[in-house]
Amino acid sequence: QFFSSLTPPETYQCCSLLGFVEELVVNDDPEYQWIDIIRKSRASNEARQVLFSRLSGALQRRIGLKVLEGKGNAVLGYRQSFDLEGESGIVVRGIGTIAFLSHTMPSPGGGGGPVSLAER
């Protein structure tokens, strides 16, 4: 599961910040393919939108793997940007802070304490 937040959700507590994470993915731009000469602009735009979605998913998976390698379970302050480099392609960059969050659950006595996500 991947979502973006500047701060931990209300029911989570940040136990530790483990470092910076960054990744980039590069792919050819469908707007600059030879088939674009005979393809309608709408079809070309749809191909580019599908590519943006795929690249975004690939980037998030790579970031997630780096977070797990860094012993974290969350990315805080995640930012993603697309750069259209013309004939050299599309570059997608992602950055964020690796964090370890724990879930706080109310106990039967009314108090709440941290519970590791691994324990849930």
C-alpha positions as CSV (number, residue, x, y, z in Angstrom):
1,Q,0.0,0.0,0.0
2,F,1.4,3.4,-0.9
3,F,0.1,6.8,0.0
4,S,1.7,10.2,0.5
5,S,1.7,12.3,3.7
6,L,3.8,15.1,5.1
7,T,3.1,13.8,8.6
8,P,2.1,10.4,10.0
9,P,-1.7,9.7,10.1
10,E,-3.4,10.4,13.4
11,T,-3.4,6.7,14.6
12,Y,0.4,6.3,13.9
13,Q,3.4,7.5,15.8
14,C,6.8,8.2,14.2
15,C,9.3,6.0,16.1
16,S,12.4,7.0,14.0
17,L,13.5,8.8,10.9
18,L,16.0,6.5,9.1
19,G,17.3,8.6,6.2
20,F,16.7,10.0,2.8
21,V,15.4,7.8,-0.1
22,E,15.6,8.7,-3.8
23,E,15.0,6.9,-7.1
24,L,14.6,7.7,-10.7
25,V,13.1,5.8,-13.7
26,V,13.8,6.7,-17.3
27,N,11.8,5.6,-20.4
28,D,11.3,6.6,-24.0
29,D,8.7,9.2,-24.7
30,P,5.9,7.9,-27.0
31,E,5.5,11.4,-28.4
32,Y,8.9,11.0,-30.1
33,Q,8.4,7.6,-31.7
34,W,8.3,7.1,-35.4
35,I,4.7,5.7,-35.2
36,D,3.7,9.1,-33.9
37,I,3.8,10.3,-37.5
38,I,0.8,8.2,-38.4
39,R,-0.9,8.1,-35.0
40,K,-3.6,10.5,-34.1
41,S,-2.7,13.1,-31.3
42,R,-5.4,11.6,-29.0
43,A,-3.9,8.1,-29.3
44,S,-0.4,9.6,-28.7
45,N,-1.6,11.4,-25.6
46,E,-3.3,8.3,-24.3
47,A,-0.1,6.3,-24.8
48,R,1.8,8.9,-22.8
49,Q,-0.8,8.9,-20.0
50,V,-0.6,5.1,-19.7
51,L,3.2,5.4,-19.6
52,F,3.1,8.0,-16.8
53,S,0.9,5.7,-14.8
54,R,3.3,2.7,-15.3
55,L,6.4,4.7,-14.5
56,S,4.8,6.1,-11.4
57,G,4.0,2.6,-10.2
58,A,7.5,1.3,-11.0
59,L,9.0,4.2,-9.1
60,Q,6.8,3.6,-6.1
61,R,7.8,-0.1,-6.0
62,R,11.5,0.8,-6.2
63,I,11.1,3.4,-3.4
64,G,9.2,0.8,-1.3
65,L,12.0,-1.8,-1.7
66,K,14.6,0.8,-0.6
67,V,12.5,1.7,2.4
68,L,12.3,-2.0,3.4
69,E,16.0,-2.4,2.9
70,G,16.5,0.7,5.2
71,K,14.4,-1.1,7.9
72,G,11.6,1.4,7.5
73,N,7.9,1.0,6.9
74,A,6.9,4.4,5.6
75,V,8.0,7.3,3.5
76,L,7.2,10.8,4.8
77,G,7.3,13.9,2.6
78,Y,7.2,11.9,-0.6
79,R,7.6,13.9,-3.8
80,Q,7.4,12.7,-7.4
81,S,8.2,14.7,-10.5
82,F,8.1,14.0,-14.2
83,D,10.7,15.6,-16.5
84,L,10.0,15.6,-20.3
85,E,13.5,15.4,-21.8
86,G,12.4,15.5,-25.5
87,E,14.0,12.9,-27.6
88,S,16.0,11.4,-24.7
89,G,12.7,10.4,-23.0
90,I,10.8,10.8,-19.8
91,V,12.5,10.9,-16.4
92,V,10.5,10.3,-13.2
93,R,12.1,11.1,-9.9
94,G,10.9,10.3,-6.4
95,I,12.3,11.5,-3.0
96,G,11.3,11.2,0.6
97,T,12.3,10.4,4.1
98,I,12.4,6.8,5.3
99,A,10.6,6.4,8.7
100,F,9.5,3.7,11.0
101,L,5.9,4.2,12.2
102,S,4.0,2.3,14.9
103,H,0.2,2.1,15.2
104,T,-1.3,3.4,18.4
105,M,-4.3,1.4,19.5
106,P,-6.4,2.2,22.6
107,S,-6.0,-0.4,25.3
108,P,-9.0,-1.7,27.3
109,G,-8.0,0.6,30.2
110,G,-8.4,3.7,27.9
111,G,-4.7,4.5,27.4
112,G,-3.0,4.1,24.0
113,G,0.4,2.6,23.4
114,P,2.5,2.0,20.3
115,V,2.0,-1.3,18.5
116,S,4.4,-2.3,15.7
117,L,2.8,-2.7,12.3
118,A,4.6,-6.1,12.2
119,E,2.6,-7.2,15.3
120,R,-0.8,-6.4,13.8
